[in-house]
Amino acid sequence: MSDLPQRPSLEHLRKQAKHRKRARGVPLSRAQFELAREYGFPSWPKLVEHVRLAALEGIERALVLADPAALAAFLPAGEPVGGLPPLLVLLRRAVAPAERVRECARLLLDAGADPGSHTVERDGEGRRTALFDAVERGDLALVRLLVERGAPADEDAFYHACEQSDPAFLDLLHRPGFERMVVHKLDFEDAAGLRWFLDRGADVNACRALHHAIARGRGVAILTMLLDAGADVNLPWDRWDVGRRPLALAARCGHLAAYELLASRGATADLDPVDAADLDPVDAAVLAVARGESARLPAAPPPALGNPADSGDYGWALGQFALLGRTDVVRTLLDAGMAVDTRGWSNFTPLDQAAMHGRAATVRLLIERGADLDDRAFDEEGPTPLDCALWGLRHNRAQDGDYLGTVAALLEAGAPTRLGPPTGDPAVDHLFLTRISRA
């Protein structure tokens, strides 16, 4: 094992990793992982984190390390740190166990920090609050602390509470009218979360919940819950793809299971009986791919926001088929020449989406075809495919997903991650730790 210099340089480490990549002929992600292990770190992100922390000092170091004893020496802390109130620095940047972050937050609040601290975002159109940041950390006790100290429960905080698998976040932050955000919960495969909204009277037709669920590739269990709650199978969409009925949308999204479920419930693409001939050419073309009758996707814009629309080649559907676990269709499209890392919803690659939904067979196929294991959705700090698998295991767990097989395939291929145990699944924890120890 090598020792890091007393003042390590991140730029130098990056150059070392690139040199190793060229010399050994391995992917950059593998070179970074090997270098991190040489220096005694479990992953490249952990090494980078260590180097960045080593350069910090004063109150900034106390906040980022969430060190209550060190922080107490700087209180009361009224001056901004790097342009931010100290409370926001703590909530946005701290890398420490949750209980230490909570203790530091309590110290700051006791010393007069504003629980409603925020920054202005989106060119003045929105605010990012301390409560929002606490929700993002996924620590219910921290969120409760801020609420008890007077942080206002706003729509943005509740919106991101929908991304947590624990309904207690929703209970704590709910205010009358927030039920309409059921559509954001439908961005995730979370039956318990959907039940929370339905039990509180969410109007599934007013917000076109069925359309949203179809567009996001939700499974049959979620769709059935919406139908049983009174979702109208023939209600036209009032946004995005205006006028489209659920059956036609299922066809256009290549969601064959949804199409068959809706047809069994009496849905029509238009006013006529269900028949492929009633679909417009784009719908029929995508449905043919979903049925294994074609390998040719149409040139058309996607039917919902959140998917890339500039290419015009309908490539986003590759990720949709991947998250649905349609390994057969994914293979056909790749054989027909589609790029393995074609981006889809929220800039995720097909591997990201398959991993998040535990589609182990699809994940293995995409790895075999050369999918980028170190791809970062959103930006360079975004999640890798293995990050997506571990996040999905906890927050987006598809009922038919094989997360153990998915994590095993990604670890075997050398996929990097900044996450790790506990994952919420003892079998995955054991596999994860065993694989890392052997690396």
JOSUL-V450599 format. One record per residue. N is the residue number from 1. RES is the residue in three letters. PHI is phi in radians with two decimals (* if undefined). PSI is psi in degrees with one decimal (* if undefined). Layout:
[[N RES PHI PSI] [N RES PHI PSI]]
This chain:
[[1 MET * 134.6] [2 SER -1.60 154.8] [3 ASP -1.76 138.9] [4 LEU -1.27 149.6] [5 PRO -1.06 162.4] [6 GLN -1.09 -35.2] [7 ARG -2.13 78.5] [8 PRO -1.14 147.8] [9 SER -1.90 123.4] [10 LEU -1.15 -37.3] [11 GLU -1.08 -41.6] [12 HIS -1.14 -40.5] [13 LEU -1.12 -39.3] [14 ARG -1.11 -39.3] [15 LYS -1.15 -39.3] [16 GLN -1.04 -43.2] [17 ALA -1.13 -41.7] [18 LYS -1.15 -38.6] [19 HIS -1.11 -42.8] [20 ARG -1.10 -39.6] [21 LYS -1.00 -48.0] [22 ARG -1.20 -42.8] [23 ALA -1.20 -36.6] [24 ARG -1.74 -9.5] [25 GLY 1.14 37.7] [26 VAL -2.02 161.6] [27 PRO -1.06 153.2] [28 LEU -1.02 -38.6] [29 SER -1.06 -38.2] [30 ARG -1.22 -41.6] [31 ALA -1.08 -41.4] [32 GLN -1.12 -43.0] [33 PHE -1.08 -46.2] [34 GLU -1.08 -40.9] [35 LEU -1.12 -42.9] [36 ALA -1.06 -43.0] [37 ARG -1.12 -35.7] [38 GLU -1.08 -33.9] [39 TYR -1.59 6.0] [40 GLY 1.55 19.5] [41 PHE -1.96 146.2] [42 PRO -1.27 -17.5] [43 SER -2.78 163.7] [44 TRP -1.08 -45.5] [45 PRO -1.00 -36.0] [46 LYS -1.19 -36.8] [47 LEU -1.14 -45.9] [48 VAL -1.04 -43.2] [49 GLU -1.04 -43.9] [50 HIS -1.07 -44.4] [51 VAL -1.13 -42.3] [52 ARG -1.14 -39.5] [53 LEU -1.17 -33.7] [54 ALA -1.09 -24.2] [55 ALA -1.52 -6.2] [56 LEU -1.50 155.2] [57 GLU -2.66 168.7] [58 GLY 1.13 -148.1] [59 ILE -1.14 -30.2] [60 GLU -1.08 -42.0] [61 ARG -1.14 -41.9] [62 ALA -1.07 -38.5] [63 LEU -1.26 -46.4] [64 VAL -1.21 -33.3] [65 LEU -1.48 -6.8] [66 ALA 0.86 57.1] [67 ASP -1.78 99.2] [68 PRO -1.01 -42.2] [69 ALA -1.12 -44.1] [70 ALA -1.18 -39.7] [71 LEU -1.13 -37.7] [72 ALA -1.00 -29.4] [73 ALA -1.24 -16.1] [74 PHE -1.80 0.0] [75 LEU -1.50 149.5] [76 PRO -1.26 142.3] [77 ALA -1.93 93.2] [78 GLY -1.73 -19.3] [79 GLU -1.43 144.4] [80 PRO -1.07 151.8] [81 VAL -2.08 110.2] [82 GLY 1.08 31.1] [83 GLY 1.52 0.3] [84 LEU -2.12 149.7] [85 PRO -1.03 143.1] [86 PRO -0.92 -36.1] [87 LEU -1.08 -39.6] [88 LEU -1.25 -35.1] [89 VAL -1.04 -45.4] [90 LEU -1.03 -50.9] [91 LEU -1.23 -29.5] [92 ARG -1.60 -25.8] [93 ARG -2.13 -12.5] [94 ALA -1.06 134.9] [95 VAL -2.12 86.8] [96 ALA -2.84 163.9] [97 PRO -0.99 150.5] [98 ALA -1.00 -37.8] [99 GLU -1.15 -31.9] [100 ARG -1.27 -38.3] [101 VAL -1.09 -43.0] [102 ARG -1.08 -42.6] [103 GLU -1.13 -40.5] [104 CYS -1.16 -39.4] [105 ALA -1.08 -41.4] [106 ARG -1.11 -41.3] [107 LEU -1.07 -44.8] [108 LEU -1.13 -43.6] [109 LEU -1.14 -40.6] [110 ASP -1.10 -29.8] [111 ALA -1.54 5.5] [112 GLY 1.88 5.7] [113 ALA -1.08 143.7] [114 ASP -1.41 117.0] [115 PRO -1.15 -16.4] [116 GLY -1.66 15.8] [117 SER -0.92 142.4] [118 HIS -2.77 165.3] [119 THR -2.09 154.4] [120 VAL -1.55 130.8] [121 GLU -2.18 171.3] [122 ARG 0.92 51.4] [123 ASP 0.97 39.8] [124 GLY 1.50 -0.1] [125 GLU -1.51 -13.7] [126 GLY -2.58 173.4] [127 ARG -2.29 141.6] [128 ARG -1.92 111.8] [129 THR -1.72 167.2] [130 ALA -1.06 -37.4] [131 LEU -1.14 -41.9] [132 PHE -0.96 -47.6] [133 ASP -1.15 -36.0] [134 ALA -1.14 -41.0] [135 VAL -1.08 -43.1] [136 GLU -1.03 -30.9] [137 ARG -1.31 -14.0] [138 GLY 1.25 25.1] [139 ASP -1.92 102.1] [140 LEU -1.07 -39.7] [141 ALA -1.12 -35.7] [142 LEU -1.17 -42.4] [143 VAL -1.07 -43.8] [144 ARG -1.11 -39.6] [145 LEU -1.02 -46.4] [146 LEU -1.15 -41.6] [147 VAL -1.09 -43.5] [148 GLU -1.12 -28.1] [149 ARG -1.56 2.9] [150 GLY 1.91 6.2] [151 ALA -1.15 126.9] [152 PRO -1.25 134.0] [153 ALA -1.42 100.5] [154 ASP -1.79 176.0] [155 GLU -1.13 -37.6] [156 ASP -1.11 -42.4] [157 ALA -1.12 -42.4] [158 PHE -1.17 -39.3] [159 TYR -0.96 -44.9] [160 HIS -1.40 -19.4] [161 ALA -1.12 -26.4] [162 CYS -1.11 -18.0] [163 GLU -1.51 -6.4] [164 GLN -1.63 145.2] [165 SER -1.42 -16.3] [166 ASP -1.53 114.0] [167 PRO -1.09 -12.6] [168 ALA -1.09 -28.6] [169 PHE -1.09 -42.3] [170 LEU -1.15 -43.0] [171 ASP -1.00 -43.6] [172 LEU -1.24 -35.4] [173 LEU -1.85 -2.2] [174 HIS -1.17 138.6] [175 ARG -2.34 153.6] [176 PRO -0.91 132.0] [177 GLY 1.75 -18.5] [178 PHE -1.25 -9.3] [179 GLU -1.05 -24.2] [180 ARG -1.12 -16.6] [181 MET -1.38 12.6] [182 VAL -0.96 -28.7] [183 VAL -1.13 -31.0] [184 HIS -1.27 -36.4] [185 LYS -1.05 -30.0] [186 LEU -1.34 -2.3] [187 ASP -1.26 -9.4] [188 PHE -2.25 154.0] [189 GLU -1.51 78.0] [190 ASP -2.34 88.5] [191 ALA -1.14 -39.0] [192 ALA -1.14 -39.2] [193 GLY -1.15 -40.9] [194 LEU -1.11 -41.0] [195 ARG -1.04 -37.0] [196 TRP -0.99 -46.5] [197 PHE -1.20 -42.3] [198 LEU -1.11 -38.3] [199 ASP -1.17 -19.0] [200 ARG -1.80 17.1] [201 GLY 1.42 22.9] [202 ALA -0.99 131.9] [203 ASP -1.48 99.7] [204 VAL -1.22 -21.6] [205 ASN -1.51 -37.4] [206 ALA -1.06 -36.5] [207 CYS -1.74 7.9] [208 ARG 0.92 48.8] [209 ALA -1.07 -35.6] [210 LEU -1.14 -43.5] [211 HIS -1.02 -47.2] [212 HIS -1.09 -42.8] [213 ALA -1.11 -39.8] [214 ILE -1.13 -46.8] [215 ALA -1.09 -31.2] [216 ARG -1.59 2.8] [217 GLY 1.33 28.8] [218 ARG -1.15 152.4] [219 GLY -1.35 173.3] [220 VAL -1.07 -35.6] [221 ALA -1.07 -44.6] [222 ILE -1.15 -45.8] [223 LEU -1.07 -40.1] [224 THR -1.13 -38.6] [225 MET -1.03 -42.4] [226 LEU -1.16 -42.5] [227 LEU -1.12 -42.0] [228 ASP -1.19 -22.3] [229 ALA -1.51 2.7] [230 GLY 1.82 11.4] [231 ALA -1.06 131.4] [232 ASP -1.40 117.7] [233 VAL -1.23 -13.1] [234 ASN -2.09 18.7] [235 LEU -1.33 125.3] [236 PRO -1.19 148.3] [237 TRP -1.31 142.6] [238 ASP -1.84 7.0] [239 ARG -2.58 171.1] [240 TRP 0.92 -95.0] [241 ASP -1.65 73.1] [242 VAL -1.02 133.2] [243 GLY 1.59 -11.9] [244 ARG -1.30 134.3] [245 ARG -1.49 158.3] [246 PRO -0.95 -40.5] [247 LEU -1.12 -44.6] [248 ALA -1.14 -36.0] [249 LEU -1.15 -41.3] [250 ALA -1.05 -40.2] [251 ALA -1.12 -46.1] [252 ARG -1.17 -25.6] [253 CYS -1.59 -1.8] [254 GLY 1.20 22.0] [255 HIS -1.62 83.2] [256 LEU -1.11 -40.2] [257 ALA -1.10 -39.8] [258 ALA -1.17 -40.9] [259 TYR -1.04 -46.2] [260 GLU -1.21 -37.3] [261 LEU -1.11 -46.3] [262 LEU -1.13 -41.2] [263 ALA -1.06 -37.4] [264 SER -1.21 -19.2] [265 ARG -1.71 10.3] [266 GLY 1.55 16.3] [267 ALA -1.27 150.6] [268 THR -2.24 151.5] [269 ALA -1.29 -32.7] [270 ASP -2.41 -136.2] [271 LEU -1.64 -6.6] [272 ASP -1.65 167.7] [273 PRO -1.04 156.9] [274 VAL -1.09 126.3] [275 ASP -2.95 141.6] [276 ALA -1.00 -27.8] [277 ALA -1.15 -20.3] [278 ASP -1.41 -11.0] [279 LEU -1.46 151.4] [280 ASP -1.30 168.1] [281 PRO -1.02 -37.0] [282 VAL -1.16 -47.8] [283 ASP -1.00 -46.6] [284 ALA -1.12 -37.4] [285 ALA -1.16 -43.3] [286 VAL -1.21 -39.9] [287 LEU -1.09 -35.9] [288 ALA -1.12 -38.3] [289 VAL -1.12 -44.6] [290 ALA -1.08 -31.4] [291 ARG -1.49 -1.2] [292 GLY 1.37 17.6] [293 GLU -1.68 -6.9] [294 SER -2.73 158.4] [295 ALA -2.11 19.5] [296 ARG -2.04 109.2] [297 LEU -1.46 150.5] [298 PRO -1.37 163.0] [299 ALA -1.58 103.2] [300 ALA -2.84 155.0] [301 PRO -1.26 154.8] [302 PRO -1.19 155.6] [303 PRO -1.45 -6.4] [304 ALA -2.46 151.3] [305 LEU -1.14 157.7] [306 GLY 1.73 -10.1] [307 ASN -1.90 144.1] [308 PRO -1.01 132.5] [309 ALA -2.08 -2.5] [310 ASP -1.47 -22.2] [311 SER -1.35 -31.7] [312 GLY 1.26 8.5] [313 ASP -1.88 7.1] [314 TYR 1.13 22.9] [315 GLY -1.12 -23.4] [316 TRP -0.97 -25.7] [317 ALA -1.15 -22.4] [318 LEU -1.05 -43.3] [319 GLY -1.15 -35.2] [320 GLN -1.11 -45.0] [321 PHE -1.14 -33.8] [322 ALA -1.16 -44.3] [323 LEU -1.21 -27.0] [324 LEU -1.38 -5.8] [325 GLY 1.32 24.4] [326 ARG -1.51 70.4] [327 THR -1.01 -36.3] [328 ASP -1.08 -43.8] [329 VAL -1.24 -40.7] [330 VAL -1.03 -44.3] [331 ARG -1.07 -43.7] [332 THR -1.07 -44.2] [333 LEU -1.19 -37.9] [334 LEU -1.16 -41.5] [335 ASP -1.08 -29.2] [336 ALA -1.43 -1.4] [337 GLY 1.90 3.7] [338 MET -1.24 138.6] [339 ALA -1.16 135.6] [340 VAL -1.15 -25.9] [341 ASP -1.84 24.5] [342 THR -0.98 128.3] [343 ARG -1.46 147.3] [344 GLY -2.26 -135.7] [345 TRP -0.96 131.1] [346 SER 0.95 28.2] [347 ASN 1.28 10.5] [348 PHE -1.28 147.4] [349 THR -1.46 166.0] [350 PRO -0.98 -36.4] [351 LEU -1.14 -41.7] [352 ASP -0.97 -47.9] [353 GLN -1.23 -39.6] [354 ALA -1.13 -41.6] [355 ALA -1.12 -41.8] [356 MET -1.10 -26.4] [357 HIS -1.82 8.6] [358 GLY 1.19 33.3] [359 ARG -1.56 79.6] [360 ALA -1.05 -43.4] [361 ALA -1.11 -40.8] [362 THR -1.17 -40.4] [363 VAL -1.03 -45.7] [364 ARG -1.09 -41.0] [365 LEU -1.08 -46.7] [366 LEU -1.13 -37.5] [367 ILE -1.11 -44.5] [368 GLU -1.03 -33.5] [369 ARG -1.53 7.1] [370 GLY 1.60 22.2] [371 ALA -1.03 144.7] [372 ASP -1.25 113.4] [373 LEU -1.34 -17.3] [374 ASP -1.88 12.8] [375 ASP -1.05 141.6] [376 ARG -2.06 112.8] [377 ALA -1.18 151.2] [378 PHE 1.35 -67.3] [379 ASP -2.80 -173.8] [380 GLU -1.18 -14.3] [381 GLU -1.70 3.7] [382 GLY -1.31 176.2] [383 PRO -1.32 143.2] [384 THR -1.47 171.0] [385 PRO -0.99 -39.7] [386 LEU -1.22 -36.0] [387 ASP -0.99 -44.4] [388 CYS -1.07 -40.6] [389 ALA -1.12 -44.9] [390 LEU -1.23 -35.3] [391 TRP -1.20 -43.4] [392 GLY -1.10 -36.0] [393 LEU -0.97 -37.7] [394 ARG -1.61 -38.5] [395 HIS -2.00 -11.0] [396 ASN -2.47 39.9] [397 ARG -1.34 105.5] [398 ALA -1.15 136.3] [399 GLN -1.05 -32.0] [400 ASP -1.80 16.2] [401 GLY -1.39 142.6] [402 ASP -1.84 85.3] [403 TYR -1.33 -32.2] [404 LEU -1.09 -47.6] [405 GLY -1.13 -36.1] [406 THR -1.15 -49.4] [407 VAL -1.11 -40.1] [408 ALA -1.05 -44.9] [409 ALA -1.11 -41.8] [410 LEU -1.22 -42.4] [411 LEU -1.12 -42.3] [412 GLU -1.06 -33.5] [413 ALA -1.45 -4.8] [414 GLY 1.52 22.8] [415 ALA -1.18 135.2] [416 PRO -1.47 159.7] [417 THR -2.70 152.0] [418 ARG -1.77 -2.8] [419 LEU -1.76 -176.8] [420 GLY 3.00 -174.1] [421 PRO -1.04 152.0] [422 PRO -1.35 138.5] [423 THR -1.79 -11.0] [424 GLY 1.71 -3.6] [425 ASP -2.34 109.0] [426 PRO -0.98 -37.1] [427 ALA -1.15 -40.8] [428 VAL -1.19 -40.0] [429 ASP -1.00 -47.2] [430 HIS -1.09 -46.3] [431 LEU -1.07 -46.1] [432 PHE -1.05 -50.1] [433 LEU -1.16 -37.9] [434 THR -1.12 -45.0] [435 ARG -1.14 -42.1] [436 ILE -1.13 -40.1] [437 SER -1.16 -26.1] [438 ARG -1.48 -16.2] [439 ALA -1.19 *]]
